[in-house]
Amino acid sequence: MLLDLMLGSLLLLSALLSLHSRNSLKSGIFFVVFGLLSGLLWVRLEAPDVAMVEIVLGSAVTSLLIFKLIATARIKAVKVHRIRKFWAGVISLAFLVYMIPYLLTLRKEQRIEVLVFEKLSMSGVESPVTAVLLNFRGYDTLLEVGVITLAVFGIIALNKGDKVYVWRDPLVQSLSRWILPMTVFFSFYVTYLGTFSVGGAFQGGSLLAGGLIFLSLTGQDVHIGESIKKSLLLLSLLVFCGVGLMYAVTGYGFLVYPLPLSTISIILIELSICLSTALLLYTAYRGKV
Amino acid sequence: MISFYYILSFILVAVSVYHFIAAESPFKRLIAVNILGSAVFLFFLTTSKNTPSQNPDPVPHALVLTGIVVAVSATAVGIALILSLSKREKDES
């Protein structure tokens, strides 16, 4: 109870500081603090999978992107007109007034989780979140993979060869080289863990992306050919569509796995998502393939 | 306890909507959108815990997981847009 109150008020405080501070570096740092605290809050809300993604992606990778922006671009602040501020206040108050009555209707309700736990043995995996993500609601995840791929295409198209900040410190350079194999190993472990426990493809993929971005921060690059990199970017979309279409052609339906083959199909898709997410986020950070 | 989390998410939504409209720079607007997203995720996860059964509902968890990944990729595109905007402004001046 006390911990919840403390975490919640710290979360609110960091959000307010991040939004109010005039300095963009300060605002970015408070945003990272906000991401970490919300990760801790997700643990309190019994959502460890979400907490993992939030801490690795929402706070680490986003903060790297934000710091890249602050280091390369000069952000111009414009004076906001008083009328605009007034309308902003009115609209946000309207939102608050609209949402508060929801509290009066609160009651503990049976939700869809009964159905999920009932059908869990038919999904091929033991972790309920992974079962929902890759089996029961496979369409969502397929479209999500499509969204990341499209976003990275947009970033590549917008990039005009900006100079990137490079951390030229021999110690950090060799450290990033040493740490990468362990990151690769651990991220595949986390991906495999997703089939029966807390973990999954997006967690593992973003961990791997973190290791790769650390490498690129010191001015180094992974030595794989450009065409292999390009095909790895599209790998998860192709594998996902391919597996789905294969079962559609053989008569089960799009993304409906037959029971004996479901575990192996899900592991295959998860591995491809892990590799592709890592490469996609790495490309999003670098701005070029 | 549950209502505390609901109130927290409502306050975060209100604050970030204000800052989204009255932002002084595109960067602040991006951060406001991210915090708005986190507030919505908080609402979802609180709802998933508001059940009589032992385990929280995994469906909102999967949705929030998807949402975080999409939010990060949208942020990355936003940052690329701001970068190219500031580059164009520098070229023009």
Interface residues (C-beta under 8 A of the other chain):
Chain A: M1 D4 L5 G8 L11 L12 A15 L16 S18 L19 S24 S27 G28 F31 F34 G35 S38 L41 W42 L45 E46 A47 D49 V50 V53 E54 L57 G58 V61 T62 L65 I66 K68 L69 I70 T72 A73 R74 I75 K76 A77 V78 K79 V80 R84 K85 W87 A88 G89 I91 S92 L93 F95 L96 M99 I100 Y102 L103 L106 K108 E109 Q110 R111 I112 E113 V114 V116 F117 P128 V129 A131 V132 L133 F136 R137 D140 T141 E144 V147 I148 A151 V152 G154 I155 L158 N159 K160 D162 G200 F202 T277 L280 L281 A284 Y285 G287
Chain B: M1 I2 S3 F4 Y5 Y6 I7 L8 F10 I11 L12 V13 A14 V15 S16 V17 Y18 H19 F20 I21 A22 A23 E24 S25 P26 F27 K28 I31 A32 N34 I35 S38 F41 L42 L45 T46 T47 S48 K49 N50 T51 P52 S53 N55 P56 D57 P58 V59 H61 A62 L63 V64 L65 T66 I68 V69 V70 A71 V72 S73 A74 T75 A76 V77 I79 A80 L81 I82 L83 S84 S86 K87 E89 K90
